[in-house]
Amino acid sequence: MNISKSIPNAITCLNLLCGSAGVIFACNKRIDVAFILMLAAAVCDFLDGFAARALKAYSDIGKELDSLADMVSFGLLPSIMLHVIMEEYHFGSSIWCWAPLLIAAFSALRLAKFNLDERQHFSFLGLPTPACAMLCGSLAYYVANTPGSFLAIWCSGDVFIPLLSAAMCALLVCEIPFFSFKLSKGQKSSENRKRLYFGINLLLITAIVIVLSVNWSMTILMGLLIYILMNIVFSLIS
C-alpha cells in the first residue's frame, strides 16, 4: 500500500474534523472559535487538492470525501453560525432565525452539481461553497466581536440575514461564472487578469481595514463581497 496516496484523503479528513468541531463551538455560541476552525478547514481544503496534484493521488473516493467534508465545513457550519447570531441578537425567537439553514441545503445542491458538471475544470459555475461559507462566517465573527456595530444592528432584525441567506442560496446554484484561485495549465489569460484585479482590491481593502483599525474579519468579508461583485460584473460584460 502506497501511504503517500492516502495523504490527500487524510488532509480532507482534517477538514471534516475542523468543520465538525466548529459546529459544536457554534452551537455553544463560541462564534470566534467556530470561525477560526472554518479558516483551518479552508486551509485543509486547499492543501488536499494541492497534495493530490503533487502526488498524482487522484481518486473517486477522494472526490466524494472532499464534497462530504465541504458540506459540513462550508455548508452546515456557516448556516449554524448565522442562526446563532440571529438568535443571540434578535432578542426573541422568530421563524426567520431558521432561514440561514437553507444555505446548508443549497450548499449540498452546489456540491452535487459540481461533482457531475464537466464544465467546471478551470472555473466555477455558481458561487463556490468555501467562498459562501467564509463570507457568512466572517460576518458572524465580526458581529460577535463588535456587538455595537451597524452590522450587528442589521443582523438583529428579521430582514438582513434572511435576505443574505436567500442571496447566497441563489448564487450557489446559479450559472454565473466565478474564477478559481487555483492555478492550472490550460487556463485563459483572462482568468489571470481577474485574479490580479481581485488581488489589487484585496490589498486596498486590507490597507483601509488597518488604517481604520477595523476588526480583521472585515478584510475577509469585504474581500469576498468584492469577489462576488467582480464575477457578476464580468459575466454581464463578457
GIZI-V506753 format. One record per backbone hydrogen bond with DSSP energy under -0.5 kcal/mol. NH is the residue of the N-H (numbers start at 1). CO is the residue of the C=O. E is the energy in kcal/mol with one decimal. If there is no record, write none. Layout:
# GIZI-V506753
NH|CO|E  NH|CO|E
This chain:
# GIZI-V506753
3|1|-0.9  5|2|-0.9  6|3|-1.8  7|4|-1.0  10|6|-2.1  11|7|-2.2  12|8|-2.1  13|9|-2.1  14|10|-1.5  15|11|-1.8  16|12|-2.0  17|13|-2.5  18|14|-2.5  19|15|-2.3  20|16|-2.6  21|17|-2.5  22|18|-2.3  23|19|-1.9  24|20|-1.6  25|21|-2.4  26|22|-2.6  27|23|-2.4  28|24|-1.2  29|26|-2.0  30|25|-3.1  31|29|-0.9  34|30|-2.3  35|31|-2.3  36|32|-1.7  37|33|-2.3  38|34|-1.7  39|35|-2.3  40|36|-2.1  41|37|-2.3  42|38|-2.1  43|39|-2.0  44|40|-2.1  45|41|-2.4  46|42|-1.8  47|43|-2.5  48|44|-2.5  49|45|-0.9  50|46|-2.0  51|47|-2.9  52|48|-2.2  53|49|-2.2  54|50|-2.5  55|51|-2.6  56|52|-0.7  57|52|-2.0  63|59|-1.7  64|60|-2.1  65|61|-2.7  66|62|-2.1  67|63|-1.5  68|64|-2.1  69|65|-2.5  70|66|-2.5  71|67|-2.0  72|68|-1.2  73|69|-2.7  74|70|-2.8  75|71|-0.5  76|71|-2.5  77|72|-2.3  79|75|-1.0  80|76|-2.3  81|77|-2.3  82|78|-2.3  83|79|-2.1  84|80|-2.7  85|81|-2.2  86|82|-2.4  87|83|-2.2  88|84|-2.8  89|85|-2.2  90|86|-1.4  91|87|-0.5  97|94|-1.5  98|95|-1.5  99|96|-1.4  101|98|-1.4  102|99|-2.1  103|100|-1.8  104|101|-0.7  105|101|-1.2  106|102|-2.6  107|103|-2.1  108|104|-1.7  109|105|-1.7  110|106|-2.4  111|107|-2.5  112|108|-2.3  113|109|-2.4  114|110|-2.3  115|111|-1.9  116|112|-1.0  117|113|-1.8  118|116|-0.6  120|117|-0.9  124|178|-3.1  126|124|-0.6  126|176|-3.0  127|171|-2.8  132|128|-2.0  133|129|-2.6  134|130|-2.6  135|131|-2.0  136|132|-2.3  137|133|-3.3  138|134|-2.4  139|135|-1.9  140|136|-2.3  141|137|-2.5  142|138|-2.6  143|139|-2.6  144|140|-2.4  145|141|-1.7  146|142|-1.6  149|146|-2.1  153|149|-1.6  154|150|-2.4  155|151|-2.6  156|152|-0.8  156|153|-0.6  157|154|-1.5  160|154|-0.6  163|159|-2.5  164|160|-2.7  165|161|-2.9  166|162|-2.2  167|163|-2.4  168|164|-2.6  169|165|-2.4  170|166|-2.1  171|167|-2.4  172|168|-2.2  173|169|-1.1  174|170|-0.6  178|124|-2.8  180|122|-0.6  187|184|-1.1  191|188|-0.9  192|188|-0.9  193|189|-1.8  194|190|-2.0  195|191|-1.9  196|192|-2.2  197|193|-2.7  198|194|-2.4  199|195|-2.6  200|196|-2.3  201|197|-2.2  202|198|-2.6  203|199|-2.1  204|200|-2.0  205|201|-2.5  206|202|-2.6  207|203|-2.3  208|204|-2.3  209|205|-2.6  210|206|-2.2  211|207|-2.6  212|208|-2.6  213|210|-0.7  214|209|-2.2  218|215|-2.2  219|216|-1.5  220|216|-0.7  221|217|-2.4  222|218|-2.9  223|219|-2.1  224|220|-2.4  225|221|-1.6  226|222|-2.4  227|223|-2.0  228|224|-2.2  229|225|-2.4  230|226|-3.0  231|227|-1.8  232|228|-2.1  233|229|-2.5  234|230|-2.9  235|231|-2.0  236|232|-1.4  237|233|-2.0  238|234|-1.4
